[in-house]
């Protein structure tokens, strides 16, 4: 079971700790159709979002983090 939990851990973009972040699912007040996923660090409380798709010339998925509370 420890292996499974280790695979779920993520590096916090604020404190750089490897944590099992709390996952938050929500919707915008003025756009009920758009689902957003936000992670909360259990160590420092930082919130971040992983964009599903960033547009660029090749239309490829770019894994990056956007810190929400800098």
Jmol script that loads the backbone (N, CA, C; Angstrom):
load data "model"
ATOM      1  N   UNK A   1       0.817  -1.201   0.000  1.00  0.00           N
ATOM      2  CA  UNK A   1       0.000   0.000   0.000  1.00  0.00           C
ATOM      3  C   UNK A   1       0.858   1.261   0.000  1.00  0.00           C
ATOM      4  N   UNK A   2       2.038   1.205   0.599  1.00  0.00           N
ATOM      5  CA  UNK A   2       2.933   2.350   0.638  1.00  0.00           C
ATOM      6  C   UNK A   2       3.357   2.797  -0.745  1.00  0.00           C
ATOM      7  N   UNK A   3       3.562   1.832  -1.645  1.00  0.00           N
ATOM      8  CA  UNK A   3       3.915   2.151  -3.026  1.00  0.00           C
ATOM      9  C   UNK A   3       2.821   2.974  -3.696  1.00  0.00           C
ATOM     10  N   UNK A   4       1.584   2.592  -3.473  1.00  0.00           N
ATOM     11  CA  UNK A   4       0.448   3.276  -4.071  1.00  0.00           C
ATOM     12  C   UNK A   4       0.381   4.725  -3.590  1.00  0.00           C
ATOM     13  N   UNK A   5       0.522   4.950  -2.280  1.00  0.00           N
ATOM     14  CA  UNK A   5       0.475   6.303  -1.729  1.00  0.00           C
ATOM     15  C   UNK A   5       1.645   7.140  -2.224  1.00  0.00           C
ATOM     16  N   UNK A   6       2.812   6.531  -2.382  1.00  0.00           N
ATOM     17  CA  UNK A   6       3.970   7.266  -2.892  1.00  0.00           C
ATOM     18  C   UNK A   6       3.731   7.765  -4.310  1.00  0.00           C
ATOM     19  N   UNK A   7       3.008   7.000  -5.116  1.00  0.00           N
ATOM     20  CA  UNK A   7       2.720   7.418  -6.488  1.00  0.00           C
ATOM     21  C   UNK A   7       1.723   8.572  -6.535  1.00  0.00           C
ATOM     22  N   UNK A   8       0.906   8.729  -5.501  1.00  0.00           N
ATOM     23  CA  UNK A   8      -0.065   9.820  -5.458  1.00  0.00           C
ATOM     24  C   UNK A   8       0.533  11.129  -4.956  1.00  0.00           C
ATOM     25  N   UNK A   9       1.692  11.062  -4.337  1.00  0.00           N
ATOM     26  CA  UNK A   9       2.302  12.269  -3.773  1.00  0.00           C
ATOM     27  C   UNK A   9       2.805  13.194  -4.873  1.00  0.00           C
ATOM     28  N   UNK A  10       2.743  14.491  -4.576  1.00  0.00           N
ATOM     29  CA  UNK A  10       3.189  15.520  -5.506  1.00  0.00           C
ATOM     30  C   UNK A  10       4.114  16.479  -4.788  1.00  0.00           C
ATOM     31  N   UNK A  11       4.945  17.154  -5.549  1.00  0.00           N
ATOM     32  CA  UNK A  11       5.843  18.149  -4.972  1.00  0.00           C
ATOM     33  C   UNK A  11       5.114  19.489  -4.940  1.00  0.00           C
ATOM     34  N   UNK A  12       5.027  20.075  -3.755  1.00  0.00           N
ATOM     35  CA  UNK A  12       4.371  21.368  -3.586  1.00  0.00           C
ATOM     36  C   UNK A  12       5.205  22.454  -4.276  1.00  0.00           C
ATOM     37  N   UNK A  13       4.575  23.318  -5.075  1.00  0.00           N
ATOM     38  CA  UNK A  13       5.327  24.370  -5.759  1.00  0.00           C
ATOM     39  C   UNK A  13       5.790  25.489  -4.836  1.00  0.00           C
ATOM     40  N   UNK A  14       5.320  25.494  -3.595  1.00  0.00           N
ATOM     41  CA  UNK A  14       5.706  26.539  -2.656  1.00  0.00           C
ATOM     42  C   UNK A  14       6.810  26.077  -1.690  1.00  0.00           C
ATOM     43  N   UNK A  15       6.563  24.975  -0.972  1.00  0.00           N
ATOM     44  CA  UNK A  15       7.540  24.504   0.031  1.00  0.00           C
ATOM     45  C   UNK A  15       8.407  23.357  -0.487  1.00  0.00           C
ATOM     46  N   UNK A  16       8.114  22.849  -1.663  1.00  0.00           N
ATOM     47  CA  UNK A  16       8.878  21.779  -2.325  1.00  0.00           C
ATOM     48  C   UNK A  16       8.865  20.452  -1.573  1.00  0.00           C
ATOM     49  N   UNK A  17       7.955  20.287  -0.617  1.00  0.00           N
ATOM     50  CA  UNK A  17       7.807  19.022   0.092  1.00  0.00           C
ATOM     51  C   UNK A  17       7.044  18.038  -0.791  1.00  0.00           C
ATOM     52  N   UNK A  18       7.351  16.769  -0.675  1.00  0.00           N
ATOM     53  CA  UNK A  18       6.597  15.724  -1.358  1.00  0.00           C
ATOM     54  C   UNK A  18       5.444  15.341  -0.439  1.00  0.00           C
ATOM     55  N   UNK A  19       4.213  15.723  -0.822  1.00  0.00           N
ATOM     56  CA  UNK A  19       3.054  15.559   0.058  1.00  0.00           C
ATOM     57  C   UNK A  19       1.920  14.847  -0.661  1.00  0.00           C
ATOM     58  N   UNK A  20       1.048  14.250   0.121  1.00  0.00           N
ATOM     59  CA  UNK A  20      -0.209  13.724  -0.393  1.00  0.00           C
ATOM     60  C   UNK A  20      -1.208  14.871  -0.261  1.00  0.00           C
ATOM     61  N   UNK A  21      -1.286  15.681  -1.312  1.00  0.00           N
ATOM     62  CA  UNK A  21      -2.080  16.908  -1.273  1.00  0.00           C
ATOM     63  C   UNK A  21      -3.570  16.606  -1.220  1.00  0.00           C
ATOM     64  N   UNK A  22      -4.301  17.514  -0.589  1.00  0.00           N
ATOM     65  CA  UNK A  22      -5.759  17.420  -0.584  1.00  0.00           C
ATOM     66  C   UNK A  22      -6.236  17.869  -1.958  1.00  0.00           C
ATOM     67  N   UNK A  23      -7.167  17.112  -2.533  1.00  0.00           N
ATOM     68  CA  UNK A  23      -7.697  17.448  -3.845  1.00  0.00           C
ATOM     69  C   UNK A  23      -9.061  18.102  -3.690  1.00  0.00           C
ATOM     70  N   UNK A  24      -9.217  19.231  -4.356  1.00  0.00           N
ATOM     71  CA  UNK A  24     -10.459  20.001  -4.290  1.00  0.00           C
ATOM     72  C   UNK A  24     -11.039  20.069  -5.699  1.00  0.00           C
ATOM     73  N   UNK A  25     -12.307  19.719  -5.830  1.00  0.00           N
ATOM     74  CA  UNK A  25     -12.988  19.836  -7.114  1.00  0.00           C
ATOM     75  C   UNK A  25     -14.033  20.926  -6.983  1.00  0.00           C
ATOM     76  N   UNK A  26     -14.061  21.827  -7.935  1.00  0.00           N
ATOM     77  CA  UNK A  26     -15.018  22.918  -7.854  1.00  0.00           C
ATOM     78  C   UNK A  26     -15.481  23.392  -9.214  1.00  0.00           C
ATOM     79  N   UNK A  27     -16.335  24.381  -9.185  1.00  0.00           N
ATOM     80  CA  UNK A  27     -16.855  25.009 -10.406  1.00  0.00           C
ATOM     81  C   UNK A  27     -16.869  26.513 -10.193  1.00  0.00           C
ATOM     82  N   UNK A  28     -16.728  27.255 -11.280  1.00  0.00           N
ATOM     83  CA  UNK A  28     -16.821  28.708 -11.212  1.00  0.00           C
ATOM     84  C   UNK A  28     -18.277  29.101 -10.989  1.00  0.00           C
ATOM     85  N   UNK A  29     -18.499  30.174 -10.253  1.00  0.00           N
ATOM     86  CA  UNK A  29     -19.855  30.616  -9.943  1.00  0.00           C
ATOM     87  C   UNK A  29     -20.610  30.977 -11.225  1.00  0.00           C
ATOM     88  N   UNK A  30     -19.946  31.664 -12.149  1.00  0.00           N
ATOM     89  CA  UNK A  30     -20.626  32.112 -13.359  1.00  0.00           C
ATOM     90  C   UNK A  30     -20.501  31.129 -14.524  1.00  0.00           C
ATOM     91  N   UNK A  31     -19.898  29.974 -14.303  1.00  0.00           N
ATOM     92  CA  UNK A  31     -19.731  28.975 -15.362  1.00  0.00           C
ATOM     93  C   UNK A  31     -19.862  27.588 -14.740  1.00  0.00           C
ATOM     94  N   UNK A  32     -21.063  27.118 -14.612  1.00  0.00           N
ATOM     95  CA  UNK A  32     -21.337  25.852 -13.915  1.00  0.00           C
ATOM     96  C   UNK A  32     -20.822  24.617 -14.668  1.00  0.00           C
ATOM     97  N   UNK A  33     -20.519  24.768 -15.965  1.00  0.00           N
ATOM     98  CA  UNK A  33     -20.094  23.624 -16.757  1.00  0.00           C
ATOM     99  C   UNK A  33     -18.601  23.321 -16.635  1.00  0.00           C
ATOM    100  N   UNK A  34     -17.805  24.320 -16.285  1.00  0.00           N
ATOM    101  CA  UNK A  34     -16.360  24.135 -16.212  1.00  0.00           C
ATOM    102  C   UNK A  34     -15.955  23.605 -14.843  1.00  0.00           C
ATOM    103  N   UNK A  35     -15.333  22.436 -14.833  1.00  0.00           N
ATOM    104  CA  UNK A  35     -14.862  21.824 -13.592  1.00  0.00           C
ATOM    105  C   UNK A  35     -13.395  22.185 -13.406  1.00  0.00           C
ATOM    106  N   UNK A  36     -13.025  22.597 -12.205  1.00  0.00           N
ATOM    107  CA  UNK A  36     -11.625  22.897 -11.919  1.00  0.00           C
ATOM    108  C   UNK A  36     -11.131  21.982 -10.805  1.00  0.00           C
ATOM    109  N   UNK A  37      -9.874  21.627 -10.875  1.00  0.00           N
ATOM    110  CA  UNK A  37      -9.240  20.797  -9.862  1.00  0.00           C
ATOM    111  C   UNK A  37      -8.124  21.598  -9.219  1.00  0.00           C
ATOM    112  N   UNK A  38      -8.144  21.661  -7.906  1.00  0.00           N
ATOM    113  CA  UNK A  38      -7.150  22.421  -7.138  1.00  0.00           C
ATOM    114  C   UNK A  38      -6.575  21.493  -6.081  1.00  0.00           C
ATOM    115  N   UNK A  39      -5.282  21.612  -5.847  1.00  0.00           N
ATOM    116  CA  UNK A  39      -4.603  20.823  -4.831  1.00  0.00           C
ATOM    117  C   UNK A  39      -4.185  21.739  -3.693  1.00  0.00           C
ATOM    118  N   UNK A  40      -4.236  21.224  -2.450  1.00  0.00           N
ATOM    119  CA  UNK A  40      -3.812  21.977  -1.268  1.00  0.00           C
ATOM    120  C   UNK A  40      -2.722  21.191  -0.553  1.00  0.00           C
ATOM    121  N   UNK A  41      -1.593  21.846  -0.317  1.00  0.00           N
ATOM    122  CA  UNK A  41      -0.474  21.225   0.381  1.00  0.00           C
ATOM    123  C   UNK A  41      -0.843  21.021   1.847  1.00  0.00           C
ATOM    124  N   UNK A  42      -0.599  19.832   2.360  1.00  0.00           N
ATOM    125  CA  UNK A  42      -0.903  19.535   3.765  1.00  0.00           C
ATOM    126  C   UNK A  42       0.160  20.084   4.707  1.00  0.00           C
ATOM    127  N   UNK A  43       1.295  20.523   4.167  1.00  0.00           N
ATOM    128  CA  UNK A  43       2.369  21.077   4.997  1.00  0.00           C
ATOM    129  C   UNK A  43       2.247  22.594   5.155  1.00  0.00           C
ATOM    130  N   UNK A  44       2.125  23.322   4.024  1.00  0.00           N
ATOM    131  CA  UNK A  44       2.152  24.792   4.090  1.00  0.00           C
ATOM    132  C   UNK A  44       0.827  25.447   3.714  1.00  0.00           C
ATOM    133  N   UNK A  45      -0.132  24.661   3.203  1.00  0.00           N
ATOM    134  CA  UNK A  45      -1.430  25.215   2.854  1.00  0.00           C
ATOM    135  C   UNK A  45      -1.494  25.874   1.484  1.00  0.00           C
ATOM    136  N   UNK A  46      -0.429  25.796   0.719  1.00  0.00           N
ATOM    137  CA  UNK A  46      -0.402  26.380  -0.627  1.00  0.00           C
ATOM    138  C   UNK A  46      -1.459  25.714  -1.512  1.00  0.00           C
ATOM    139  N   UNK A  47      -2.125  26.505  -2.347  1.00  0.00           N
ATOM    140  CA  UNK A  47      -3.080  25.990  -3.319  1.00  0.00           C
ATOM    141  C   UNK A  47      -2.481  26.102  -4.701  1.00  0.00           C
ATOM    142  N   UNK A  48      -2.694  25.082  -5.541  1.00  0.00           N
ATOM    143  CA  UNK A  48      -2.235  25.168  -6.919  1.00  0.00           C
ATOM    144  C   UNK A  48      -3.166  24.405  -7.831  1.00  0.00           C
ATOM    145  N   UNK A  49      -3.062  24.734  -9.114  1.00  0.00           N
ATOM    146  CA  UNK A  49      -3.886  24.096 -10.128  1.00  0.00           C
ATOM    147  C   UNK A  49      -2.984  23.614 -11.242  1.00  0.00           C
ATOM    148  N   UNK A  50      -3.258  22.432 -11.749  1.00  0.00           N
ATOM    149  CA  UNK A  50      -2.546  21.917 -12.909  1.00  0.00           C
ATOM    150  C   UNK A  50      -3.430  22.138 -14.123  1.00  0.00           C
ATOM    151  N   UNK A  51      -3.030  23.004 -15.026  1.00  0.00           N
ATOM    152  CA  UNK A  51      -3.869  23.190 -16.214  1.00  0.00           C
ATOM    153  C   UNK A  51      -3.909  21.916 -17.046  1.00  0.00           C
ATOM    154  N   UNK A  52      -5.069  21.586 -17.558  1.00  0.00           N
ATOM    155  CA  UNK A  52      -5.205  20.381 -18.373  1.00  0.00           C
ATOM    156  C   UNK A  52      -4.561  20.558 -19.728  1.00  0.00           C
ATOM    157  N   UNK A  53      -4.655  21.760 -20.281  1.00  0.00           N
ATOM    158  CA  UNK A  53      -4.136  21.968 -21.616  1.00  0.00           C
ATOM    159  C   UNK A  53      -3.751  23.436 -21.771  1.00  0.00           C
ATOM    160  N   UNK A  54      -2.544  23.682 -22.199  1.00  0.00           N
ATOM    161  CA  UNK A  54      -2.096  25.032 -22.510  1.00  0.00           C
ATOM    162  C   UNK A  54      -1.928  25.111 -24.021  1.00  0.00           C
ATOM    163  N   UNK A  55      -2.436  26.163 -24.613  1.00  0.00           N
ATOM    164  CA  UNK A  55      -2.362  26.270 -26.067  1.00  0.00           C
ATOM    165  C   UNK A  55      -0.985  26.768 -26.482  1.00  0.00           C
ATOM    166  N   UNK A  56      -0.397  26.077 -27.414  1.00  0.00           N
ATOM    167  CA  UNK A  56       0.830  26.547 -28.050  1.00  0.00           C
ATOM    168  C   UNK A  56       0.752  26.167 -29.521  1.00  0.00           C
ATOM    169  N   UNK A  57       1.803  26.372 -30.255  1.00  0.00           N
ATOM    170  CA  UNK A  57       1.766  26.132 -31.693  1.00  0.00           C
ATOM    171  C   UNK A  57       1.488  24.679 -32.036  1.00  0.00           C
ATOM    172  N   UNK A  58       1.991  23.750 -31.253  1.00  0.00           N
ATOM    173  CA  UNK A  58       1.812  22.329 -31.540  1.00  0.00           C
ATOM    174  C   UNK A  58       0.564  21.742 -30.905  1.00  0.00           C
ATOM    175  N   UNK A  59      -0.154  22.526 -30.082  1.00  0.00           N
ATOM    176  CA  UNK A  59      -1.328  22.045 -29.366  1.00  0.00           C
ATOM    177  C   UNK A  59      -1.034  20.809 -28.518  1.00  0.00           C
ATOM    178  N   UNK A  60       0.139  20.758 -27.913  1.00  0.00           N
ATOM    179  CA  UNK A  60       0.477  19.613 -27.074  1.00  0.00           C
ATOM    180  C   UNK A  60       0.233  19.955 -25.610  1.00  0.00           C
ATOM    181  N   UNK A  61       0.071  18.939 -24.817  1.00  0.00           N
ATOM    182  CA  UNK A  61      -0.174  19.139 -23.393  1.00  0.00           C
ATOM    183  C   UNK A  61       1.150  19.459 -22.711  1.00  0.00           C
ATOM    184  N   UNK A  62       1.156  20.529 -21.943  1.00  0.00           N
ATOM    185  CA  UNK A  62       2.365  20.951 -21.234  1.00  0.00           C
ATOM    186  C   UNK A  62       2.095  20.842 -19.742  1.00  0.00           C
ATOM    187  N   UNK A  63       2.773  19.935 -19.041  1.00  0.00           N
ATOM    188  CA  UNK A  63       2.543  19.798 -17.586  1.00  0.00           C
ATOM    189  C   UNK A  63       3.253  20.917 -16.828  1.00  0.00           C
ATOM    190  N   UNK A  64       2.511  21.845 -16.301  1.00  0.00           N
ATOM    191  CA  UNK A  64       3.098  22.924 -15.515  1.00  0.00           C
ATOM    192  C   UNK A  64       2.173  23.253 -14.361  1.00  0.00           C
ATOM    193  N   UNK A  65       2.704  23.924 -13.398  1.00  0.00           N
ATOM    194  CA  UNK A  65       1.935  24.291 -12.216  1.00  0.00           C
ATOM    195  C   UNK A  65       1.720  25.786 -12.180  1.00  0.00           C
ATOM    196  N   UNK A  66       0.548  26.191 -11.773  1.00  0.00           N
ATOM    197  CA  UNK A  66       0.257  27.588 -11.573  1.00  0.00           C
ATOM    198  C   UNK A  66      -0.023  27.765 -10.093  1.00  0.00           C
ATOM    199  N   UNK A  67       0.846  28.454  -9.395  1.00  0.00           N
ATOM    200  CA  UNK A  67       0.618  28.692  -7.971  1.00  0.00           C
ATOM    201  C   UNK A  67      -0.504  29.696  -7.824  1.00  0.00           C
ATOM    202  N   UNK A  68      -1.465  29.397  -6.972  1.00  0.00           N
ATOM    203  CA  UNK A  68      -2.622  30.260  -6.812  1.00  0.00           C
ATOM    204  C   UNK A  68      -2.484  31.261  -5.686  1.00  0.00           C
ATOM    205  N   UNK A  69      -1.545  31.041  -4.797  1.00  0.00           N
ATOM    206  CA  UNK A  69      -1.452  31.970  -3.656  1.00  0.00           C
ATOM    207  C   UNK A  69      -0.010  32.385  -3.412  1.00  0.00           C
ATOM    208  N   UNK A  70       0.602  33.027  -4.390  1.00  0.00           N
ATOM    209  CA  UNK A  70       1.972  33.551  -4.211  1.00  0.00           C
ATOM    210  C   UNK A  70       1.948  34.845  -3.442  1.00  0.00           C
TER     211      UNK A  70
END
end "model"
wireframe off; spacefill off
backbone 0.3
color backbone group
